[in-house]
Amino acid sequence: MKSYLVSFWRENRKFLLILASIVCFKSAVADLNSISGRSMQPTLLDGDKVWVNKLAYDVKLPFTGISVLALAEPTRGDIVIIDSEVAGKRLVKRIIGRPGDTVYMRNNLLVVNDEVVDYEVVTESREGTIIIEHLFDETYQALLSTQGANRSTRSYGPAQVPDDHFFVLGDNRDNSADSRLYNFIPRDQIVGRSSSVVFSMDSDHAFRPRSGRFLTTLD
C-alpha cells in the first residue's frame, strides 16, 4: 500500500499540487458566489454569479474563519457575503450600519445617526418603485415593492450597532431576510466583498445567458 501511494504521488504530484493551490485560493483569496432569490434586486438578479474578494477585509487561514491579519474594515454601502450562523446559510447583503451607528426605519424611510437618508425615485411600476438612496458618500439602488410586500419589516429600531457587528439590508427592502430578522452581523461572519457580476443565467428563461450583465461593476 505504501509503495502504491508513493508511486501515485510521483505520477500525479503536479496535478495534486495545482488542485490543492486552486482549492486554497478559493477558500482564502477569491471565489464565485451564486445569487439565488430576489433579496438584492435590482442590484443583483437570481442567477447572477458574483466575484467574491475574500482579501477585502482580512487574511484568513484556508478552510477556517480564523483571521490572521486585518486589512480593512467593512464600510457602509459595501455588498458583503456572509456565512450567517443564525440563518444557517450564506447571505448576500449591503452594509448600512457600522459599529456605533444608530439605525432607524419608518415605513422604509432610513435614518442613520439621526440623518435621514436622501433618495430619489427612478421608476415606478405595478411591481414596485426603484429608488436611488444616498447613504452619506455611497449611492445605490433599492426596490420598494407594491405586491406581496412584508410590511412588518418596513419599520425598525432605533437600535445601535454593537462593536464588531454590522447592520445589513437587502436592496429589495420588502422581500429580504436581513438584520431586521437575523439581527446584527458579527464581523467574523463576513466572508468578503463583491463588486462585480462575472456572468449571469436567466432561470426564468431556460437559463439563457444575460450577456448584458457579464463582467459588470456593482454599485
N, C-alpha and C positions, 0 to 999 in steps of 0.2 A: 504493500500500500504506500509506504513511504517513497519507494523508488518511483512509483507511478505519479505521485504528487510532484516530486522533483522534476520528472520528465515533463509533466503537464505545465509546470511553471516555466521551464526553459523554453518550451514551444510557444507559449501564449503570453509571456510576461509583458510584451509590448502592448498587446491588446488590453490586458488586465490593468496595466498602469494607466493607459488612456481612459479606460472605463472608470477607474477609481477617481481620476482627475475630474472627469465630467460630473460624476456624482457629487464630489466635494464642491465643485464650482456651483452646481445647482443648489446645494444646501446652504452655502455660506456667502456666495458672491452675487449671483443673479439667477432668475428663473422666469418662467412664464406662469401666469395665473389666469384661469378661465373665469369669465363673468357669467353667472347663472342667476337669472331673475331680473327684476326691474328696479331694484332699490337705488341704483345710481343713475337712472335716466334723468335728464337727457345726455349726461356726460358719457356714460358707459351703457352699452346695449347688451342684452342677452346674446351670448355667442362671441363677444369680444375676447381676444387673448391679449392681456396687457403685460408689459415688461415690468418686472419687479427688481428694483435695485436694493439688494439686501445689505449693501455697504453705505446706504444713505445716512444711517444714524449710528451704527455700531459695527465693529468686527466681532463676530461670534464664532465660537468653536463649531465646526461642522457637526451636523446631526444633533445639536443641542440648542437650547435657548440661552446659553451662557455667554454674556458679553465680556470680552477681554479688553476692549478699547472702545470708548465712546467717541464718535467722530463729530456728531452734530445733534441738535435737539429737533424733534418734530415741531413744525410751526403751523399756524392757522392757514387753512387753505390746502394743505398737503392731502393728497389722496394716498391713504395707507392701507396696507394689507395686514390683517390682524388674525392671529391664532387665538380666538376667544375661548377661554375655558368655560365661561358662563353659557355661551351659545353652543359650545361643543362643536364648532366648525370654524372655517376660515371666513372672515368678513372683509369686505372692501368698502371703506367709508371715507368721509372727508373730515379732517380735524377742524373743529370750530372753536373749542376752548382749550387753552393750555393751563398748566398748574397755576393756581392762584386766580384764574379768571372766574367771574361770576356770570353764569349763563341763565337767560330768562326768555321764555317764549309765550306769546299770547296770540292764539289764532294764526299761527305760523309767522308772526312778526318776531324777528330775532333781535334780542338785546344782549350785548356783551359788554361787561364792565360799565353798565349804565349808558352805553351808547347804542342808539337804535341803528341797526344795520340797514343802510340805504339800499333800495332796489328799484329796478325799472322793469316794466312789462315788455317782453319781446313779442310773444304771440299768445293768442287766446283761441281755444277750440273747445269742442264738446268734452274731449278727454282731459283737458286741464290748461293751466296757464304756465308758460315758461317765463321765468324772470331772470334777470341778472342781479346778483347780490354783490355788494361792495363791502367786504369784511375787512375793515381797516385798509391795508395795502393790497389785499387779494380780491380778485374779481372772478366769478364763476357763475354758471347757470344752475338753476334749480327748477323743479317741476312741482306745481301745486295742483293736485288732482281735483276734478269735479265729480268723478264717478268712482264708487267703491272705495272712497277715502276713509281712513281710520281717523275720525275726528277727535278721538280721545288723546291722540298724541300731538295735537296742534298746540297744546299749552304745556309748559314745563317750568318748574322752578319758581323763584330763583334758587340756584344752587351753586356753590363754589367748588371748583375743580381742586381736588386734593393734590398734594405733592406726588410726583412721579405717576400721574394719571392724566388722561385726556378725555375731553368730551367730543364725541364724533356724531355726525349725522349722515344719512344718505341724501343724495341730491333730490331723489324722489320723496319729498318730505312726508307725504301721506301714505306711502307704501314702503316703509323702511323700518326694519328692526335694528335699532342702534342704541346710543346711550340713553335714550328715553325709556328703553326696555331693559337693556343689559347693564345700565349704569356706566360709570366712568371706566375707561380702558387703561389697564396698567401699562406702564412704559415697556416692560419686558415682554409683553404680548404683541408688540408691533414688530412685524417681520421685516418690513421695508416700505419703500415709497414707489409709486408708479407715476410716470409722467408721459407714457405713450402707449398707444394701441399698436401691437405688432401686426395682427391680422384679425379678421372678423368673419364669422359664418352666420348666415341668417337662418335660425332654426324654424322660423315661420314659413320659409320658402325653400324646403328641401336642402337646407344648409348651403345655399348658394353663397359664394364669397361676396362680401361687401367691399368691393375694391376701393371704394372711396374712403374707407376707414383704415386701409393698410398704412402702417408707419405714420400715423397721425399723432400730433402732440396733444396732450391733455391740458386743459386749463385748471 
